[in-house]
Amino acid sequence: MSARYLIRLDDACDTMDRRKWNQVEQILDRHGVMPIVAIIPDNRDPSLMFEARDAAFWDKVQAWVSKHWSVAMHGYTHVMHHTQSKLLLPYYRRSEFAGLDLHAQSEKVRAGWNLFLARGVEPSVWVAPAHSFDLSTLLAVGRETTIRIISDGIALDSFYEHEFHWIPQQLWTLTERRSGLWTVCLHPNTMNDAAFASLDSALGRFSGRLIGVQDVGLRKRKKSALDRLYSNYFWWRHRRLPQPS
Ligand SMILES: [Zn+2]
């Protein structure tokens, strides 16, 4: 099978840059792309305060749901602490969750989850702020929510581990690959006009290869030797040439 691609949009929240998000939404609509949208239920991260809180934000989320965008829970407040804890994906030494005990993590997950439910939205995917989470985070998400899919991890296709389906996320720009399943992570809040134009033209070139979460066909596949080889290569390259994340 030729390569398939998912688009993921990070850091949707009621203080996002609405003009930029509208622009990305128009581009995705033009190409019929149904992305994963990673939503912070109660943003408290000052670096993501682009506008005053938008009272109509959850109407926007409802509109995304009715367009079959896949809603991901992107943590709770997106406020992070320094951590030396063993992370499942070692991009950074900061996390909203990792390093806290299971009880504290469960409380955060439950609080975020309840905010979604109060707005009538049930996320199906977990996206950890800064990719940073540990095994306790997974236990908390498994116990406190109905989420069974993680958008993250380095592999060539979706896999099953720690009682979750993982849809790997390895790219930050649409890049030609021969086979496999690739998620491209975008941050609309910090995109500029050049980035919008290049996304628009890339989506044209990749037309027919862009799918939604519902098209992945999740199986209980274990990571293969090839996945591990690719993952080792990814982290080796990441340490030499840090990638945006
Ligand atoms: Zn984020």
Boltz pocket constraint, residues with backbone or C-beta under 6 A from the ligand:
constraints:
  - pocket:
      binder: B
      contacts: [[A, 10], [A, 11], [A, 74], [A, 78], [A, 128], [A, 129], [A, 130]]
      max_distance: 6.0
